[in-house]
Amino acid sequence: MKQINAEKIHNLLLPAAEADRRKIDGIINKSKSLKRLTLEESATLLAVQDVGSLEKIFAAASFVKEKIYGKRVVLFAPLYISNFCCNNCAYCSFKSDNQALQRKALDPGEIKQQAEWLLARGHKRILMVAGESAPDEKSNIDYYTESIASIYAADFKGNKIKRVNVNCAPLSESEFKELKNSGIGTYQLFQETYHEETYRQVHPSGPKSDPDNRLDALNRAFSAGIDDIGIGVLYGLYDYKFETLAMLSHIQYLEKRFNVGPHTISVPRIEPAGGAEFSLHPPHQLSDNDFKKLIAVLRLSVPYTGIILSTREEAFLRDELLSLGVSQISAESHTAPGGYASGTPRAKRNCAGVPHPAEESRQNSATQFDVADHRSLDEVVAALIEKGFIPSFCAACYRKQRTGEAFMNLAKPGTIKGKCSLNALVTLQEYLLDFASDKVKVSGERLINRLSRELSANDQELLKNIFTHIDCGARDEFV
């Protein structure tokens, strides 16, 4: 697999398991200065097993996240526009040979309806997701750009979607330029696994069966002018230490070639998927404890990047991981095209985390995989406020051209924190006025009052002026 030196990664992992506590402590102390860790240093932290050192890693990850992003947590919702796919990924319900899946591709009107349902709940940021087949003999890029336009056209009482990020199949450089011109924020593409043998086993047919084309797609995206990209690994396909180190190696390559690393890193674990037997028994199932560790290590290794956690994970674990490095989360997600406006049910789990058979059968009719956190957006906002985090619907960096290298120049030294914190308070105030339940309004106002008092005098005055405008009906005033 191009760009990834598997032998080097394996060789780094071997001696890492023998590191003493003094070396581990030195690496942790270095991370607190917001300096990027080397691959060797990241490998050493990934090998840590003793509880004392793990607690130090977790504390450092919390410190670094607070230093870079403050208390804000960005909220978004995925919007699946199609589950037609020409790939045959072993772990995915959308795979081409799944005859049980109800195929659906939304038309522009249906997409607009979905976006308006999300707007009515309070969402302002959307991740558009599609399988790798366009409907009605359209090209993929035409379907994507048409769908993005439909999302931006959605309106609920004057509220509009602020930002559309896109998770779609690799495109040519000219097609990426079209995607860029459609007004997207981040282009998201997961390698799934960086282990070539495993990659070829779980992607036996379809365009996705070529691992190098998938790696090269990010190069084409950068060359086309998309400077905010998101990457990720599907944990459970291969050893998590190798995957994490390989992803960090990929990041080093991107930084060296384009002077920009990923805007976000996603950390999905394999979840049960209807019609995909492989998904029920992942070959390298990842424990919760190792999952916490790898997220903390990612936060220390690439301090500037946003770490995304989806509703694949249980509510209690998602809440805990916010303190270990996660900075963006989805809320009340559906993974079926048309799942929001139609009210498509999501599978409920029993106390052991296993979907109930009746619910699983129903949920798997059109969805990509099972989700575990079924809380509404208002419930997620309430949980964030209770823990002292600021729910954020901000898209200021995108609107003010703080993307790519410009964003990195603010994020790496931690100076983005001031803007993030102010803008998060602004968008929270908008949510409280327009969408929140009475209980959340009370707790949200209490949080805003408390955190406002911690701001500088200038920022307090700026926030006061913006809030006055919000009270008069203004929206989307960012710094």
VENGIUR-V599982 format. One record per residue. RES is the residue in three letters. BURIAL is I if it has 9 or more other C-alpha atoms within 8 Angstrom, else O. Layout:
RES | BURIAL
RES | BURIAL
//
This chain:
MET | I
LYS | O
GLN | O
ILE | I
ASN | I
ALA | O
GLU | O
LYS | O
ILE | I
HIS | I
ASN | O
LEU | I
LEU | I
LEU | O
PRO | O
ALA | I
ALA | I
GLU | O
ALA | I
ASP | O
ARG | O
ARG | O
LYS | O
ILE | I
ASP | I
GLY | O
ILE | I
ILE | I
ASN | O
LYS | I
SER | I
LYS | I
SER | O
LEU | I
LYS | O
ARG | I
LEU | I
THR | O
LEU | I
GLU | I
GLU | I
SER | I
ALA | I
THR | I
LEU | I
LEU | I
ALA | I
VAL | I
GLN | O
ASP | O
VAL | O
GLY | O
SER | I
LEU | I
GLU | O
LYS | I
ILE | I
PHE | I
ALA | I
ALA | I
ALA | I
SER | I
PHE | I
VAL | I
LYS | I
GLU | I
LYS | I
ILE | I
TYR | I
GLY | I
LYS | I
ARG | I
VAL | I
VAL | I
LEU | I
PHE | I
ALA | I
PRO | I
LEU | I
TYR | I
ILE | I
SER | I
ASN | I
PHE | I
CYS | I
CYS | I
ASN | I
ASN | I
CYS | I
ALA | I
TYR | I
CYS | I
SER | I
PHE | I
LYS | I
SER | I
ASP | O
ASN | I
GLN | O
ALA | O
LEU | I
GLN | O
ARG | O
LYS | I
ALA | I
LEU | I
ASP | O
PRO | I
GLY | O
GLU | I
ILE | I
LYS | I
GLN | I
GLN | I
ALA | I
GLU | I
TRP | I
LEU | I
LEU | I
ALA | I
ARG | O
GLY | I
HIS | I
LYS | I
ARG | I
ILE | I
LEU | I
MET | I
VAL | I
ALA | I
GLY | I
GLU | I
SER | O
ALA | I
PRO | O
ASP | O
GLU | O
LYS | O
SER | O
ASN | I
ILE | I
ASP | O
TYR | I
TYR | I
THR | I
GLU | I
SER | I
ILE | I
ALA | I
SER | I
ILE | I
TYR | I
ALA | O
ALA | I
ASP | I
PHE | I
LYS | O
GLY | O
ASN | O
LYS | I
ILE | I
LYS | I
ARG | I
VAL | I
ASN | I
VAL | I
ASN | I
CYS | I
ALA | O
PRO | O
LEU | I
SER | O
GLU | I
SER | O
GLU | I
PHE | I
LYS | I
GLU | I
LEU | I
LYS | I
ASN | O
SER | I
GLY | O
ILE | I
GLY | I
THR | I
TYR | I
GLN | I
LEU | I
PHE | I
GLN | I
GLU | I
THR | I
TYR | I
HIS | I
GLU | I
GLU | O
THR | I
TYR | I
ARG | I
GLN | O
VAL | I
HIS | I
PRO | I
SER | I
GLY | I
PRO | O
LYS | I
SER | I
ASP | O
PRO | I
ASP | O
ASN | I
ARG | I
LEU | I
ASP | O
ALA | I
LEU | I
ASN | O
ARG | I
ALA | I
PHE | I
SER | O
ALA | I
GLY | O
ILE | I
ASP | I
ASP | I
ILE | I
GLY | I
ILE | I
GLY | I
VAL | I
LEU | I
TYR | I
GLY | I
LEU | I
TYR | I
ASP | O
TYR | I
LYS | I
PHE | I
GLU | I
THR | I
LEU | I
ALA | I
MET | I
LEU | I
SER | I
HIS | I
ILE | I
GLN | I
TYR | I
LEU | I
GLU | I
LYS | O
ARG | O
PHE | O
ASN | O
VAL | I
GLY | I
PRO | I
HIS | I
THR | I
ILE | I
SER | I
VAL | I
PRO | I
ARG | I
ILE | I
GLU | I
PRO | I
ALA | I
GLY | I
GLY | I
ALA | I
GLU | I
PHE | O
SER | I
LEU | I
HIS | O
PRO | I
PRO | O
HIS | I
GLN | I
LEU | I
SER | O
ASP | O
ASN | O
ASP | O
PHE | I
LYS | I
LYS | I
LEU | I
ILE | I
ALA | I
VAL | I
LEU | I
ARG | I
LEU | I
SER | I
VAL | I
PRO | I
TYR | I
THR | I
GLY | I
ILE | I
ILE | I
LEU | I
SER | I
THR | I
ARG | I
GLU | I
GLU | I
ALA | I
PHE | O
LEU | O
ARG | I
ASP | I
GLU | O
LEU | I
LEU | I
SER | I
LEU | I
GLY | I
VAL | I
SER | I
GLN | I
ILE | I
SER | I
ALA | I
GLU | I
SER | I
HIS | I
THR | I
ALA | I
PRO | I
GLY | I
GLY | I
TYR | I
ALA | I
SER | O
GLY | O
THR | I
PRO | O
ARG | I
ALA | I
LYS | I
ARG | I
ASN | O
CYS | O
ALA | O
GLY | O
VAL | O
PRO | I
HIS | I
PRO | O
ALA | O
GLU | I
GLU | I
SER | I
ARG | I
GLN | I
ASN | I
SER | I
ALA | I
THR | I
GLN | I
PHE | I
ASP | I
VAL | I
ALA | I
ASP | I
HIS | I
ARG | I
SER | O
LEU | I
ASP | I
GLU | O
VAL | I
VAL | I
ALA | I
ALA | I
LEU | I
ILE | I
GLU | O
LYS | O
GLY | O
PHE | I
ILE | I
PRO | I
SER | I
PHE | I
CYS | I
ALA | I
ALA | I
CYS | I
TYR | I
ARG | O
LYS | O
GLN | O
ARG | I
THR | I
GLY | I
GLU | I
ALA | I
PHE | I
MET | I
ASN | O
LEU | I
ALA | I
LYS | I
PRO | O
GLY | I
THR | I
ILE | I
LYS | I
GLY | O
LYS | I
CYS | I
SER | I
LEU | I
ASN | I
ALA | I
LEU | I
VAL | I
THR | I
LEU | I
GLN | I
GLU | I
TYR | I
LEU | I
LEU | O
ASP | O
PHE | I
ALA | I
SER | O
ASP | O
LYS | O
VAL | I
LYS | I
VAL | O
SER | I
GLY | I
GLU | I
ARG | O
LEU | I
ILE | I
ASN | O
ARG | O
LEU | O
SER | O
ARG | O
GLU | O
LEU | I
SER | O
ALA | O
ASN | O
ASP | I
GLN | I
GLU | O
LEU | O
LEU | I
LYS | O
ASN | O
ILE | I
PHE | I
THR | O
HIS | I
ILE | I
ASP | O
CYS | O
GLY | O
ALA | O
ARG | O
ASP | O
GLU | O
PHE | O
VAL | O
//
